[in-house]
Each structure stands twice: as structure tokens, then as C-alpha cells.
Amino acid sequence: PDTVLQERVWTLVLAYHMSDFELALRMAKECREAQNLVKSSYLTSVLHFYDAMTALRLAQQNKNRNLHLTSARKSLKILKALAEKFPINLNHKVCLLESEFLAVNGSIDRALQSYTMAIVLADEGGFLQDQALACERASALCLVGKEPAKGRSFHEGAKKLYETWGAQAKVARMTD
């Protein structure tokens, strides 16, 4: 069961990064149902981070908004508790989720400040993939907030970070 659960968690991560939010949602649901089998704090943090990120992306698309926001809040609460034990590993993820909540609620300036903080924290911890994700999400926010130059800068930063991390498929997708 542990191997199957790990496979589902990593499928959730890949589905999120490749913008297949329906698959990510399905994997998150299956993982939540088997949550009591998760023995690893690391795997738990990955599950809840990407579960919340997926829910917030779907909430932004106004698909069952309240349901997804509630789900994301639950995952954020769990992640915050884990961050108390492992701050260097998780504070940037908590900050990134808080940025997403601000963006969903239309607080563009505050969300952008929060994304910037998440980028700094991820950089300080050496989490390239999360730094790239924070840049990517900040880029999307800038485009919605009518700041295309800033959005392009964040987008290019995200591409470079993903490339350094070795995520060629993601970089190719971002280049299209």
C-alpha cells in the first residue's frame, strides 16, 4: 500500500505541474482517503501542499469554489502544524499557499508581496522546484493584475529555475 500511495502522491505532483488539475484532484482525493497509511512527514507535507495548490487553482476557476477553498484550508492547517516542526523545509510552502489564498480573494498586491517572500524562503532553503513554482504563480498573478513586464520577468525566472532543477518537460510546456 505504501508504494501505491507514493505513486499517487507523485502523480498528483506531476499532474499539478503539467496543469492537469482534474487528475491532480483525483489523486489528492485518493491519497486523502488513504492518509492514515502515510508514515512519512515528508510525504504528508507533499500531499497536503499539492492538494491545497490544486484546490486553490480549481477555486480560481470557480469550480466548486467553496468546496475547494475548504479543502485547501484543511491542508494548509496540517502543513502549518508540520512547519512548526520543520520550518526550513516548509515555511516557504506555507507562504506560497497563503499567497494563493490572497490571489484567489483578489488581493493582488498583498499576494505578490507574499509570492516574493515565498521565493526568498524557497531560495534560502535551496528548494529550486518550489522557488520556480512561486515564480510561475507570481507571473500568472502579474498577468491578471495587468503587469506584463513583471509577469514576463517572473516567467523567465521560473523557466530558468525549472531548467536548473531538470524539469525539461515543464520548461518546454512554458516555452510553448
C-alpha positions in Angstrom: 0.0 0.0 0.0 2.9 2.4 0.7 4.3 2.1 -2.8 0.8 2.7 -4.3 0.3 5.7 -2.1 3.7 7.1 -3.0 2.9 6.6 -6.7 -0.3 8.5 -6.3 1.3 11.4 -4.4 4.0 11.8 -7.2 1.3 11.5 -9.9 -0.5 14.4 -8.0 2.7 16.4 -8.1 3.3 15.8 -11.8 -0.3 16.4 -12.8 -0.3 19.7 -11.0 2.9 20.9 -12.6 1.6 19.8 -16.1 -1.7 21.7 -15.4 -3.9 18.5 -15.3 -5.9 19.7 -12.3 -8.7 17.1 -12.7 -6.1 14.3 -12.5 -4.4 16.1 -9.6 -7.7 16.4 -7.8 -8.5 12.7 -8.3 -5.0 11.7 -6.9 -5.4 14.1 -4.0 -8.7 12.5 -3.1 -7.4 9.0 -3.3 -4.4 10.0 -1.1 -6.6 11.7 1.4 -8.7 8.5 1.7 -5.5 6.5 2.4 -4.0 9.3 4.6 -3.7 7.1 7.7 -1.2 4.9 5.7 1.2 7.8 5.3 4.0 7.3 7.7 6.4 9.9 6.3 6.2 13.6 7.4 7.8 14.5 4.1 5.2 12.6 2.0 2.4 14.1 4.2 3.7 17.6 3.5 3.9 17.0 -0.3 0.4 15.6 -0.3 -1.1 18.5 1.6 0.8 21.1 -0.3 -0.2 19.9 -3.7 -3.7 19.0 -2.6 -4.1 22.7 -1.5 -2.4 24.1 -4.6 -4.8 22.0 -6.8 -7.8 23.0 -4.8 -6.9 26.7 -5.0 -6.3 26.5 -8.8 -9.7 25.0 -9.2 -11.2 27.6 -6.9 -9.7 30.3 -9.1 -11.6 28.7 -12.0 -14.8 29.0 -9.9 -15.3 25.2 -10.0 -17.0 24.3 -6.7 -15.2 27.3 -5.2 -16.3 26.9 -1.6 -15.6 23.2 -1.5 -12.1 23.7 -2.8 -11.4 26.6 -0.5 -12.5 24.5 2.5 -10.3 21.6 1.3 -7.3 24.0 0.8 -7.8 25.5 4.3 -7.7 22.0 5.9 -4.4 21.1 4.0 -2.9 24.5 5.0 -3.7 23.9 8.6 -1.9 20.5 8.5 1.0 22.0 6.7 1.3 24.8 9.2 1.5 22.2 12.0 4.2 20.3 10.2 6.1 23.6 9.6 6.4 24.2 13.3 8.5 21.0 13.4 10.3 21.5 10.1 10.4 25.3 9.4 13.3 25.4 7.0 11.6 22.7 4.9 8.0 24.0 4.9 7.7 27.7 5.7 8.1 28.6 2.0 5.3 26.2 1.1 3.0 27.7 3.8 3.9 31.2 2.4 3.2 30.1 -1.1 -0.2 28.7 -0.1 -1.0 31.9 1.7 -0.1 33.8 -1.5 -2.5 31.6 -3.4 -5.3 32.3 -0.9 -4.6 36.1 -1.3 -4.7 35.8 -5.1 -8.0 33.8 -5.1 -9.5 36.5 -2.9 -8.3 39.3 -5.3 -5.7 40.8 -3.0 -3.2 41.2 -5.9 -0.7 43.5 -4.2 -0.6 41.5 -1.0 -0.4 38.2 -2.9 2.5 39.5 -5.0 4.4 40.5 -1.8 3.7 37.1 -0.3 4.9 35.3 -3.5 8.1 37.3 -3.3 8.6 36.2 0.3 7.9 32.5 -0.7 10.5 32.9 -3.5 13.1 34.2 -1.0 12.3 31.5 1.6 12.5 28.7 -1.0 15.8 30.1 -2.2 17.2 30.3 1.3 16.2 26.6 1.8 17.6 25.5 -1.5 14.2 24.4 -2.8 14.5 25.1 -6.6 11.3 23.5 -7.6 9.3 25.5 -5.1 11.1 28.7 -5.9 10.2 28.0 -9.6 6.6 27.3 -8.7 6.4 30.6 -6.7 7.8 32.5 -9.6 5.4 30.8 -12.0 2.4 31.6 -9.9 3.6 35.2 -9.3 3.9 35.5 -13.1 0.3 34.4 -13.6 -0.8 36.9 -11.0 1.1 39.8 -12.7 -0.6 39.0 -16.0 -4.0 39.1 -14.3 -3.0 42.2 -12.5 -2.1 43.9 -15.7 1.7 44.0 -15.0 3.0 42.1 -18.1 6.7 43.2 -17.8 6.9 42.0 -14.2 5.0 38.9 -15.2 7.5 38.1 -18.0 10.3 38.6 -15.6 8.8 36.1 -13.1 8.0 33.7 -16.0 11.6 33.7 -17.2 12.9 33.2 -13.7 10.6 30.2 -13.3 11.8 28.7 -16.6 15.4 29.1 -15.6 14.8 27.5 -12.1 12.8 24.6 -13.6 15.6 24.1 -16.1 18.2 24.0 -13.4 16.0 21.6 -11.5 15.9 19.4 -14.5 12.3 19.7 -15.4 12.7 19.8 -19.2 9.0 18.9 -19.9 7.9 21.7 -17.8 10.3 24.2 -19.4 9.1 23.0 -22.9 5.5 23.5 -21.8 6.3 27.0 -20.6 8.0 27.9 -23.8 5.0 26.9 -26.0 
